[in-house]
């Protein structure tokens, strides 16, 4: 009896063999679970240590939101200080009135209203920093998908000092 191998059979069996090899490939172990967030290039630009905790920056209309969790187990971190600044309709990111800080709630969530972010150097973006000292300092510089967006999210996973 002759076995005829069709092109379809060859492709299907090759795909299955490749999928099996990928699934069996050893993956690096993460002994501590959730990896910490690395600082982003350009995130520190115009940072002001000790910016005041505020209810809102300027006249508002735009929301910066996110979460703060602990590296390893991913537990939410309450009471963590997040500084936020940006180039907005009311000022440049270097201006003191364009900076403010907020604290995370019991679920590790932060939210701060600020003026609409506008493009700086061609890209609409915000700046955020965790800098309280209990965990390693992290600077983020998330980009907006459009200058018309009315909110921006950023998430921190922090490593204890």
Backbone bond lengths (Angstrom), bond angles and torsions (degrees), N, CA, C in turn:
res aa  C-N    CA-C-N  psi(-1)  N-CA   C-N-CA  omega(-1)  CA-C   N-CA-C  phi
1 X - - - 1.441 - - 1.524 108.99 -
2 X 1.291 117.24 132.43 1.450 123.50 -177.75 1.513 109.57 -99.41
3 X 1.346 116.45 133.01 1.461 120.71 176.68 1.508 108.35 -97.09
4 X 1.312 115.47 125.16 1.449 121.04 179.88 1.528 108.44 -99.09
5 X 1.320 117.99 119.31 1.464 122.15 178.90 1.515 107.52 -96.62
6 X 1.312 114.14 114.63 1.458 118.60 178.96 1.520 109.45 -87.34
7 X 1.309 114.35 162.10 1.472 120.02 177.76 1.529 110.58 -59.26
8 X 1.343 117.12 -41.04 1.472 122.18 179.35 1.526 110.64 -61.35
9 X 1.338 117.58 -42.95 1.465 122.07 179.40 1.523 110.65 -64.24
10 X 1.324 116.54 -42.38 1.459 121.47 179.76 1.532 111.23 -62.86
11 X 1.320 116.79 -44.98 1.464 120.66 179.50 1.523 110.72 -64.45
12 X 1.337 116.64 -44.38 1.472 120.65 -179.11 1.525 111.16 -63.49
13 X 1.331 117.11 -44.50 1.466 118.72 -178.60 1.526 111.70 -70.62
14 X 1.327 117.98 -34.10 1.468 120.89 176.52 1.521 110.74 -65.19
15 X 1.333 116.04 -42.91 1.466 120.30 178.29 1.514 111.59 -61.12
16 X 1.329 116.99 -41.58 1.461 120.81 179.46 1.529 110.59 -65.28
17 X 1.323 117.07 -39.81 1.466 120.55 179.34 1.527 111.05 -65.57
18 X 1.322 116.93 -42.19 1.463 120.58 178.50 1.522 110.65 -64.86
19 X 1.325 117.29 -44.50 1.470 120.94 179.09 1.518 111.00 -60.68
20 X 1.330 116.69 -40.29 1.456 120.44 178.45 1.517 112.15 -65.15
21 X 1.322 116.87 -39.87 1.469 121.05 178.76 1.527 110.91 -65.69
22 X 1.325 116.96 -39.97 1.470 120.25 179.11 1.521 110.16 -65.89
23 X 1.325 116.51 -44.02 1.467 120.37 -178.89 1.525 111.44 -64.17
24 X 1.346 116.86 -34.19 1.460 120.23 -178.01 1.522 113.51 -83.49
25 X 1.339 117.19 -11.30 1.458 121.54 -177.78 1.525 110.33 -63.43
26 X 1.318 118.06 133.41 1.463 119.14 178.04 1.521 110.87 -66.71
27 X 1.318 116.92 139.55 1.458 121.89 177.56 1.516 108.56 -110.72
28 X 1.330 116.60 150.38 1.455 118.38 -179.76 1.531 110.63 -63.30
29 X 1.304 115.84 136.36 1.466 120.60 -179.91 1.515 109.85 -78.61
30 X 1.306 116.39 140.82 1.455 122.05 173.94 1.516 106.74 -109.51
31 X 1.294 115.25 93.00 1.451 120.20 -175.94 1.516 112.52 -60.93
32 X 1.323 116.57 -28.17 1.448 118.92 -175.25 1.516 113.07 -108.12
33 X 1.321 120.25 12.07 1.457 122.13 176.67 1.511 113.50 75.83
34 X 1.328 117.43 -118.52 1.457 123.66 -174.28 1.529 111.30 -69.51
35 X 1.330 116.01 122.91 1.468 121.83 -177.57 1.523 111.01 -77.07
36 X 1.332 117.94 146.91 1.467 121.12 178.43 1.526 112.48 -69.48
37 X 1.320 115.90 153.25 1.458 122.99 177.57 1.525 109.08 -75.81
38 X 1.319 118.42 127.20 1.469 119.52 175.66 1.534 109.64 -79.58
39 X 1.325 116.42 150.73 1.466 120.59 173.80 1.517 108.86 -65.90
40 X 1.334 116.01 144.77 1.459 121.05 -179.08 1.518 110.95 -95.54
41 X 1.291 115.35 143.93 1.460 121.61 175.83 1.534 108.79 -59.07
42 X 1.300 117.59 132.26 1.463 121.88 179.62 1.519 113.97 83.14
43 X 1.312 117.58 -2.58 1.461 120.38 -178.67 1.516 113.46 -69.55
44 X 1.321 117.36 -29.02 1.467 122.48 -176.61 1.535 112.79 -81.04
45 X 1.324 117.69 -12.93 1.470 120.54 -176.90 1.522 111.76 -51.30
46 X 1.321 116.43 128.30 1.468 125.07 177.45 1.530 114.16 62.67
47 X 1.319 116.93 21.41 1.463 122.53 176.51 1.526 109.95 -63.19
48 X 1.331 117.43 139.60 1.464 123.79 177.54 1.522 109.12 -122.58
49 X 1.328 118.60 102.49 1.465 119.77 178.31 1.531 110.76 -54.36
50 X 1.314 115.95 136.94 1.455 120.69 175.07 1.516 115.97 76.94
51 X 1.327 118.47 20.88 1.474 119.80 177.40 1.533 108.11 -54.53
52 X 1.328 118.29 140.83 1.461 121.13 -174.69 1.531 113.62 -68.40
53 X 1.329 115.51 150.30 1.463 120.89 172.07 1.524 106.59 -75.48
54 X 1.332 116.01 128.77 1.460 121.76 -174.78 1.529 110.62 -130.56
55 X 1.319 115.92 159.43 1.462 121.44 174.14 1.525 110.82 -78.43
56 X 1.333 116.17 -32.11 1.461 122.53 -177.65 1.523 107.35 -162.46
57 X 1.320 117.08 151.16 1.459 121.93 173.37 1.525 106.56 -99.47
58 X 1.317 116.98 123.66 1.464 121.18 177.37 1.517 113.05 60.63
59 X 1.341 114.78 -145.00 1.463 120.25 -177.35 1.518 113.85 -87.51
60 X 1.309 118.07 -2.46 1.461 121.03 175.71 1.516 114.19 75.64
61 X 1.335 114.64 -159.30 1.455 122.63 -178.71 1.520 114.09 106.05
62 X 1.327 117.80 -13.80 1.462 123.70 -179.99 1.525 106.76 -128.16
63 X 1.325 118.15 142.54 1.466 121.21 -178.27 1.523 111.95 -116.32
64 X 1.327 115.46 127.72 1.454 122.51 171.05 1.528 105.49 -103.77
65 X 1.320 117.57 123.66 1.464 121.60 -176.93 1.520 109.95 -134.80
66 X 1.328 114.96 166.34 1.456 119.21 175.88 1.510 111.99 169.41
67 X 1.315 114.42 -170.01 1.460 121.49 -178.94 1.524 109.83 -133.57
68 X 1.328 113.94 158.85 1.460 120.88 176.22 1.528 106.87 -131.96
69 X 1.349 115.26 122.28 1.466 120.84 -179.56 1.521 109.89 -130.67
70 X 1.310 115.52 160.76 1.466 121.98 179.24 1.525 109.76 -87.16
71 X 1.327 115.87 135.28 1.463 120.81 175.48 1.524 108.97 -60.82
72 X 1.298 115.76 150.40 1.456 121.04 -179.56 1.510 111.08 96.07
73 X 1.328 116.52 -83.54 1.467 119.78 -175.65 1.524 114.06 -91.99
74 X 1.341 118.85 -9.94 1.459 121.86 177.53 1.514 114.95 72.48
75 X 1.326 117.46 15.30 1.464 120.44 -179.37 1.525 110.68 -63.25
76 X 1.353 117.66 138.16 1.468 119.63 176.88 1.520 110.07 -65.95
77 X 1.334 116.36 144.46 1.466 121.27 -178.02 1.525 109.82 -112.41
78 X 1.314 115.61 111.39 1.468 122.04 179.62 1.524 110.47 -83.90
79 X 1.334 115.66 151.37 1.458 121.57 173.92 1.514 115.30 71.06
80 X 1.329 118.03 21.01 1.469 121.18 -179.76 1.526 109.92 -91.41
81 X 1.310 115.57 137.16 1.467 122.65 -176.79 1.528 110.14 -86.40
82 X 1.341 115.72 124.75 1.463 122.18 176.60 1.523 107.79 -120.25
83 X 1.329 115.81 121.56 1.464 120.32 176.46 1.531 108.83 -91.93
84 X 1.344 115.30 140.11 1.463 121.44 -177.72 1.525 108.76 -131.15
85 X 1.335 116.90 137.58 1.461 121.62 174.65 1.522 108.62 -154.33
86 X 1.334 115.34 156.48 1.462 119.83 -178.61 1.520 110.39 -167.20
87 X 1.303 115.24 167.10 1.464 123.26 170.61 1.536 104.89 -83.70
88 X 1.331 117.37 117.88 1.460 121.37 -174.04 1.528 111.20 -128.45
89 X 1.313 114.73 179.53 1.463 120.49 176.77 1.520 111.66 -65.75
90 X 1.335 118.03 -13.31 1.464 121.89 -177.99 1.517 114.26 -112.08
91 X 1.328 118.52 0.68 1.461 119.20 179.06 1.515 112.89 169.08
92 X 1.315 114.06 166.55 1.459 121.61 179.08 1.521 109.99 -85.71
93 X 1.321 116.73 160.68 1.469 120.04 -178.44 1.521 112.61 -67.76
94 X 1.304 118.46 -14.25 1.473 121.10 176.85 1.534 111.99 -85.73
95 X 1.350 117.86 -13.97 1.469 122.21 -176.96 1.528 111.59 -78.06
96 X 1.331 117.75 135.83 1.467 120.46 179.68 1.534 113.37 -55.48
97 X 1.337 117.89 -35.79 1.467 120.13 -178.04 1.536 112.21 -72.23
98 X 1.330 117.72 -7.78 1.465 121.57 177.51 1.523 112.38 -94.82
99 X 1.336 117.13 7.41 1.465 122.95 -178.52 1.515 110.42 -117.55
100 X 1.312 116.11 145.77 1.454 121.75 173.05 1.518 109.08 -167.01
101 X 1.311 116.36 165.68 1.459 120.93 179.39 1.521 108.81 -130.29
102 X 1.324 115.00 158.53 1.458 122.37 177.40 1.521 108.22 -141.90
103 X 1.331 116.67 167.25 1.458 122.14 179.21 1.522 110.23 -113.02
104 X 1.314 116.34 148.86 1.462 120.30 176.55 1.525 109.80 -75.70
105 X 1.355 115.22 151.47 1.468 120.42 177.37 1.529 110.08 -85.30
106 X 1.325 117.57 -171.13 1.467 122.64 -177.31 1.528 112.64 -60.55
107 X 1.324 117.61 -23.45 1.463 122.37 -179.95 1.526 112.70 -96.96
108 X 1.339 117.26 9.19 1.463 121.24 -179.78 1.517 113.41 75.70
109 X 1.328 117.78 17.82 1.463 122.35 -177.96 1.524 109.63 -97.91
110 X 1.339 116.02 137.74 1.471 120.03 172.69 1.516 108.70 -122.62
111 X 1.324 114.34 156.18 1.454 122.46 -178.25 1.509 107.55 -156.31
112 X 1.313 117.87 128.58 1.458 121.18 178.26 1.525 108.85 -143.01
113 X 1.328 115.48 128.38 1.457 121.40 177.43 1.525 108.48 -86.50
114 X 1.315 115.04 141.65 1.454 121.61 -177.19 1.529 108.65 -152.19
115 X 1.344 118.67 171.10 1.464 120.39 175.82 1.539 110.86 -65.04
116 X 1.316 116.14 161.28 1.467 121.92 179.15 1.529 110.22 -57.60
117 X 1.326 115.26 129.90 1.469 120.77 174.71 1.525 108.31 -74.38
118 X 1.333 115.27 136.59 1.459 121.50 177.51 1.532 108.78 -121.35
119 X 1.331 117.91 159.06 1.459 119.93 -177.51 1.526 113.23 -61.07
120 X 1.298 115.26 137.39 1.463 123.48 171.06 1.528 105.46 -127.55
121 X 1.293 117.73 127.97 1.463 122.39 -176.33 1.520 110.71 59.23
122 X 1.346 116.69 34.16 1.451 121.91 176.08 1.514 116.24 86.48
123 X 1.328 118.36 -11.10 1.460 120.80 -176.13 1.520 110.93 -125.74
124 X 1.343 118.25 126.78 1.460 118.42 171.36 1.539 108.24 -74.93
125 X 1.315 116.50 125.24 1.468 120.78 -177.24 1.521 110.53 -154.36
126 X 1.309 114.88 161.14 1.456 121.36 174.90 1.517 109.71 -116.22
127 X 1.318 114.73 170.04 1.468 121.49 174.86 1.516 107.45 -128.01
128 X 1.315 116.37 137.23 1.457 121.46 177.54 1.523 108.03 -139.04
129 X 1.331 115.04 149.36 1.459 119.32 177.41 1.516 110.36 -143.49
130 X 1.325 115.54 136.84 1.457 121.33 164.26 1.516 103.84 -99.84
131 X 1.338 116.79 124.05 1.464 119.15 -175.24 1.527 113.01 -146.72
132 X 1.314 117.37 31.21 1.466 120.37 -174.76 1.518 115.04 -80.96
133 X 1.314 118.53 -20.19 1.457 120.15 175.40 1.514 115.90 104.77
134 X 1.330 119.14 -23.23 1.466 121.37 179.50 1.530 110.87 -72.23
135 X 1.340 115.14 -28.61 1.455 122.95 179.11 1.524 108.15 -125.52
136 X 1.333 116.69 168.03 1.462 120.06 177.74 1.529 110.25 -63.32
137 X 1.320 116.77 140.55 1.462 122.06 178.17 1.523 109.72 -65.70
138 X 1.343 115.06 136.31 1.461 121.49 178.16 1.523 108.24 -133.04
139 X 1.334 116.25 131.68 1.458 123.02 175.51 1.522 108.22 -112.75
140 X 1.333 116.48 132.57 1.463 121.60 178.15 1.524 109.96 -121.35
141 X 1.309 116.09 149.79 1.465 123.14 177.79 1.527 108.29 -139.08
142 X 1.338 117.22 72.32 1.460 119.36 -178.31 1.525 111.76 -74.63
143 X 1.329 115.52 142.53 1.456 122.51 178.60 1.527 109.72 -94.02
144 X 1.322 115.87 146.01 1.456 121.44 174.47 1.526 107.93 -87.84
145 X 1.318 117.14 147.78 1.463 119.56 177.88 1.521 111.20 -74.24
146 X 1.337 117.22 -25.07 1.459 121.78 179.57 1.532 109.17 -151.39
147 X 1.309 117.34 145.87 1.467 121.59 177.09 1.528 111.07 -67.33
148 X 1.331 117.31 -12.32 1.468 121.15 177.58 1.523 113.17 -87.30
149 X 1.338 118.35 -8.71 1.468 121.08 178.72 1.519 109.97 -58.86
150 X 1.320 116.60 145.26 1.467 120.36 -179.60 1.521 112.03 -109.64
151 X 1.338 116.69 10.76 1.463 120.61 176.12 1.529 109.19 -158.05
152 X 1.327 113.93 162.81 1.456 121.17 178.62 1.516 107.61 -149.75
153 X 1.330 117.01 137.32 1.468 122.46 179.67 1.521 110.77 -110.26
154 X 1.320 114.65 147.47 1.465 121.15 173.23 1.521 107.66 -146.60
155 X 1.325 117.00 139.30 1.455 121.18 -176.34 1.524 110.13 -125.34
156 X 1.315 114.82 134.31 1.468 122.44 -179.46 1.522 109.76 -110.94
157 X 1.323 116.54 136.69 1.461 123.44 167.59 1.522 103.67 -122.42
158 X 1.339 116.00 114.89 1.468 120.60 -169.68 1.526 112.75 -106.03
159 X 1.337 113.88 143.39 1.464 122.14 177.52 1.531 108.15 -102.21
160 X 1.336 118.19 128.66 1.467 119.80 177.51 1.531 111.27 -57.28
161 X 1.317 115.76 148.13 1.465 121.07 179.53 1.515 108.91 -72.10
